[in-house]
Amino acid sequence: MIPEQRRDFIYRYVHEHTLASFKDLAELMNVSHMTVRRDIQMLEAEGKVVSINGGVKLNNMLKLELAYSEKSSLRHEIKQQIGKLAAMLVEPGQTLYLDAGTTLFEVARAIAASNCFNLTVVTNDFTISSYLMDMPHISLYHTGGLVDRRNRSCLGNSAANFFNAINIDVAFLSSSSWDAERGMSTPSEGKAMVKAAVLRASRRTVLASDSSKYGKYGMFHICNLQQLTDIISDAELPEAAQQQIEQAGVKLHLVDPEVKHYAQVRG
């Protein structure tokens, strides 16, 4: 691996496993501990990771989200279960918003396979719109706007303005960073504009995000958790977080892929 490939590997690995030891990274990449330390120093200088005793962890303040292609294989089974649960919240005839991202692609797949007909789906995600293109029982709108190639979606003011003239029954939102203290946030100003516009246009707002994203935050604030109606996550969400969500009056739905079921709890 060249240095840039090694640093990309380390960043993806830490995203998936939360933290990693120098020893494991050196063995996985077949390089020396010193090489790993140099790569981590560069990632730390960029604000992406934080060194800990014997290893490295993800910086709680996200500077940059992983690209779509890098996220697609991470925690895939949990994303599938979140998608199936989300589809159960949908009723025939509704107008839905599906946010950009790999978790929301699984929501789109589950909704397309459900028995709900006469649906209208609005999305800013090109992968989702391409997938739903051949579904005759779904009317499809794409927001347009500035194209974010890394995440295969549209963002910014042009995309946000789309929501000034429509009403959404249920909006399914993604987030790479959220917690009880700072709410939903993102390192991308363009993404924040779209999500804020969706929140204003929607009757029911559902955050669909696995527990690995909890405790992270980005520069741009989107909303407090109590502004959401529902959160779909997984059973690894910390108990303290579950209690805080309950206190905020938000319905919490948890999936548990280990036992192939989900439960709606609290709120």
C-alpha positions as CSV (number, residue, x, y, z in Angstrom):
1,M,0.0,0.0,0.0
2,I,1.1,3.5,-0.7
3,P,0.8,6.0,2.3
4,E,-2.5,7.5,1.1
5,Q,-4.0,4.0,0.8
6,R,-2.8,3.0,4.3
7,R,-4.3,6.1,5.8
8,D,-7.6,5.5,4.1
9,F,-7.5,1.9,5.4
10,I,-6.9,3.0,8.9
11,Y,-9.7,5.6,8.8
12,R,-12.2,3.1,7.4
13,Y,-11.1,0.4,10.0
14,V,-11.5,2.8,12.9
15,H,-14.9,3.9,11.5
16,E,-16.0,0.2,11.6
17,H,-14.4,-0.9,14.9
18,T,-14.5,2.4,16.9
19,L,-10.8,1.9,17.9
20,A,-7.8,-0.1,16.8
21,S,-4.4,-1.0,18.3
22,F,-1.1,-0.2,16.6
23,K,-0.3,-3.9,16.6
24,D,-3.5,-5.0,14.8
25,L,-3.1,-2.2,12.2
26,A,0.5,-3.2,11.6
27,E,-0.4,-6.8,11.1
28,L,-3.4,-6.1,8.8
29,M,-1.3,-3.9,6.5
30,N,1.9,-5.8,6.9
31,V,4.0,-2.8,7.8
32,S,6.0,-1.7,10.9
33,H,4.6,-0.2,14.0
34,M,6.6,3.0,13.2
35,T,4.9,3.3,9.8
36,V,1.5,3.0,11.5
37,R,2.4,5.6,14.0
38,R,3.5,8.0,11.2
39,D,0.2,7.5,9.3
40,I,-1.8,8.0,12.5
41,Q,0.1,11.2,13.3
42,M,-1.0,12.6,9.8
43,L,-4.6,11.5,10.4
44,E,-4.5,13.1,13.8
45,A,-3.1,16.4,12.3
46,E,-6.1,16.4,10.0
47,G,-8.5,16.0,13.0
48,K,-9.8,12.6,11.9
49,V,-8.5,10.4,14.7
50,V,-7.2,10.7,18.2
51,S,-4.3,8.7,19.6
52,I,-4.9,6.6,22.7
53,N,-2.6,4.4,24.8
54,G,-1.5,1.6,22.3
55,G,-3.8,2.6,19.5
56,V,-6.2,5.1,17.9
57,K,-9.8,5.9,18.0
58,L,-12.2,8.1,15.9
59,N,-12.3,11.7,16.7
60,N,-15.7,12.5,18.2
61,M,-15.8,15.7,16.1
62,L,-16.1,14.5,12.5
63,K,-14.1,16.5,10.0
64,L,-15.0,14.3,7.0
65,E,-17.5,11.6,6.4
66,L,-16.5,8.4,4.6
67,A,-17.3,8.2,0.9
68,Y,-20.4,6.2,-0.1
69,S,-18.3,3.4,-1.5
70,E,-16.4,3.1,1.7
71,K,-19.5,3.1,3.9
72,S,-21.6,0.6,2.0
73,S,-20.0,-2.5,3.5
74,L,-19.9,-1.3,7.1
75,R,-22.4,-2.7,9.6
76,H,-24.4,-3.9,6.6
77,E,-26.6,-6.4,8.5
78,I,-27.7,-3.7,11.0
79,K,-28.5,-1.4,8.2
80,Q,-30.7,-4.0,6.6
81,Q,-32.6,-4.6,9.9
82,I,-33.0,-0.8,10.3
83,G,-34.4,-0.7,6.8
84,K,-37.0,-3.4,7.4
85,L,-38.1,-1.7,10.6
86,A,-38.4,1.7,8.9
87,A,-40.6,0.2,6.2
88,M,-43.1,-0.9,8.9
89,L,-43.7,2.7,9.8
90,V,-44.9,3.5,6.3
91,E,-48.6,3.5,5.2
92,P,-50.0,3.3,1.7
93,G,-50.5,6.6,-0.1
94,Q,-47.9,8.5,1.9
95,T,-45.3,10.9,0.6
96,L,-41.9,10.0,2.0
97,Y,-38.4,11.6,2.0
98,L,-35.4,9.3,1.9
99,D,-32.2,11.0,2.9
100,A,-28.8,10.2,1.3
101,G,-26.7,7.4,2.5
102,T,-26.1,3.6,2.7
103,T,-28.6,3.1,5.6
104,L,-31.3,4.9,3.7
105,F,-30.6,2.8,0.7
106,E,-31.6,-0.2,2.8
107,V,-34.7,1.7,3.9
108,A,-35.5,2.2,0.2
109,R,-35.0,-1.5,-0.6
110,A,-37.3,-2.5,2.3
111,I,-40.0,0.0,1.3
112,A,-39.9,-1.2,-2.3
113,A,-40.4,-4.8,-1.2
114,S,-43.3,-4.0,1.2
115,N,-47.0,-4.1,0.5
116,C,-47.4,-0.4,0.5
117,F,-48.7,1.0,-2.7
118,N,-49.4,4.5,-4.1
119,L,-46.3,5.9,-2.4
120,T,-44.5,9.0,-3.4
121,V,-40.7,9.1,-2.6
122,V,-38.6,12.2,-2.6
123,T,-34.8,11.8,-2.3
124,N,-31.6,13.6,-2.9
125,D,-29.7,10.4,-3.3
126,F,-28.7,9.1,-6.8
127,T,-28.3,5.5,-5.8
128,I,-31.8,5.4,-4.2
129,S,-33.4,7.1,-7.2
130,S,-31.7,4.7,-9.6
131,Y,-33.0,1.8,-7.5
132,L,-36.6,3.0,-7.3
133,M,-36.7,4.1,-11.0
134,D,-38.2,0.7,-12.1
135,M,-40.7,0.5,-9.2
136,P,-44.1,1.2,-10.9
137,H,-46.0,1.5,-7.5
138,I,-43.7,4.4,-6.4
139,S,-43.9,7.9,-7.8
140,L,-40.4,9.3,-7.6
141,Y,-38.9,12.8,-7.3
142,H,-35.2,13.8,-7.1
143,T,-34.4,17.2,-5.5
144,G,-31.6,18.1,-7.8
145,G,-28.9,20.6,-6.6
146,L,-25.2,20.6,-6.2
147,V,-23.8,17.1,-6.8
148,D,-21.7,15.6,-4.0
149,R,-19.8,12.9,-5.9
150,R,-18.3,11.4,-2.7
151,N,-21.8,10.7,-1.4
152,R,-23.7,10.3,-4.7
153,S,-26.3,12.9,-3.7
154,C,-27.3,16.5,-4.0
155,L,-26.9,19.2,-1.4
156,G,-26.8,22.9,-0.8
157,N,-29.4,25.7,-1.3
158,S,-30.8,24.5,-4.6
159,A,-31.6,21.1,-3.1
160,A,-33.0,22.6,0.1
161,N,-35.3,24.9,-1.9
162,F,-37.1,21.9,-3.3
163,F,-38.9,21.5,0.0
164,N,-40.4,25.0,0.1
165,A,-43.3,23.8,-2.1
166,I,-44.1,20.3,-0.8
167,N,-45.3,18.5,2.3
168,I,-43.8,15.3,3.5
169,D,-45.7,12.7,5.6
170,V,-42.7,10.8,6.9
171,A,-39.0,11.8,6.4
172,F,-36.3,9.2,7.0
173,L,-33.1,11.1,7.8
174,S,-29.5,9.8,8.0
175,S,-26.8,11.1,10.2
176,S,-23.1,10.3,10.7
177,S,-23.0,12.2,14.0
178,W,-25.7,12.5,16.7
179,D,-26.0,12.5,20.5
180,A,-28.3,13.7,23.2
181,E,-26.2,16.8,24.0
182,R,-25.6,18.2,20.5
183,G,-28.5,16.5,18.6
184,M,-28.0,15.8,14.9
185,S,-25.0,17.5,13.2
186,T,-22.8,17.1,10.2
187,P,-19.4,18.3,9.0
188,S,-21.1,19.5,5.7
189,E,-22.8,22.8,5.5
190,G,-24.6,21.7,2.3
191,K,-26.0,18.6,4.0
192,A,-27.2,20.6,7.0
193,M,-29.2,23.0,4.7
194,V,-31.1,20.1,3.1
195,K,-31.8,18.3,6.4
196,A,-33.1,21.5,8.0
197,A,-35.4,22.1,5.1
198,V,-36.7,18.5,5.3
199,L,-37.5,18.9,9.0
200,R,-39.6,22.0,8.3
201,A,-41.6,20.3,5.5
202,S,-42.3,17.0,7.3
203,R,-45.0,15.9,9.6
204,R,-43.1,12.9,11.0
205,T,-39.3,12.8,11.2
206,V,-37.4,9.6,11.7
207,L,-33.6,9.4,12.3
208,A,-32.3,6.0,11.0
209,S,-28.7,5.6,12.2
210,D,-26.8,2.8,13.9
211,S,-25.2,3.2,17.3
212,S,-21.6,3.6,15.9
213,K,-22.6,7.2,14.9
214,Y,-23.8,8.1,18.4
215,G,-21.5,10.4,20.4
216,K,-20.0,12.0,17.3
217,Y,-20.6,15.5,16.2
218,G,-19.9,17.8,13.2
219,M,-19.5,21.5,12.9
220,F,-23.0,22.2,11.6
221,H,-25.9,21.7,13.9
222,I,-29.1,20.4,12.3
223,C,-31.6,19.9,15.2
224,N,-32.0,18.7,18.8
225,L,-33.2,15.2,19.2
226,Q,-36.5,16.3,20.7
227,Q,-37.3,17.8,17.3
228,L,-37.5,14.3,15.9
229,T,-40.5,12.0,16.4
230,D,-38.7,8.7,16.1
231,I,-35.2,7.3,16.2
232,I,-34.3,3.9,14.7
233,S,-31.0,2.5,15.9
234,D,-29.6,-0.8,17.3
235,A,-29.4,-2.6,20.6
236,E,-25.7,-1.5,21.1
237,L,-26.9,2.1,21.8
238,P,-25.7,2.9,25.3
239,E,-28.3,2.6,28.0
240,A,-27.7,6.2,29.1
241,A,-28.5,7.4,25.6
242,Q,-31.7,5.3,25.5
243,Q,-32.8,7.0,28.7
244,Q,-32.0,10.5,27.4
245,I,-34.0,9.8,24.2
246,E,-36.9,8.6,26.4
247,Q,-36.8,11.8,28.4
248,A,-36.8,13.9,25.2
249,G,-40.2,12.3,24.3
250,V,-38.8,10.6,21.2
251,K,-40.0,7.1,20.2
252,L,-37.0,4.8,20.1
253,H,-36.9,1.7,17.9
254,L,-34.0,-0.7,18.4
255,V,-33.0,-3.6,16.1
256,D,-31.0,-6.6,17.3
257,P,-29.5,-8.5,14.4
258,E,-28.0,-11.1,16.8
259,V,-31.5,-12.5,17.5
260,K,-33.1,-11.3,14.2
261,H,-35.7,-9.2,15.7
262,Y,-36.4,-5.6,16.7
263,A,-38.2,-4.0,19.6
264,Q,-39.8,-0.6,20.0
265,V,-38.9,0.8,23.3
266,R,-39.6,3.9,25.3
267,G,-41.0,7.2,24.3
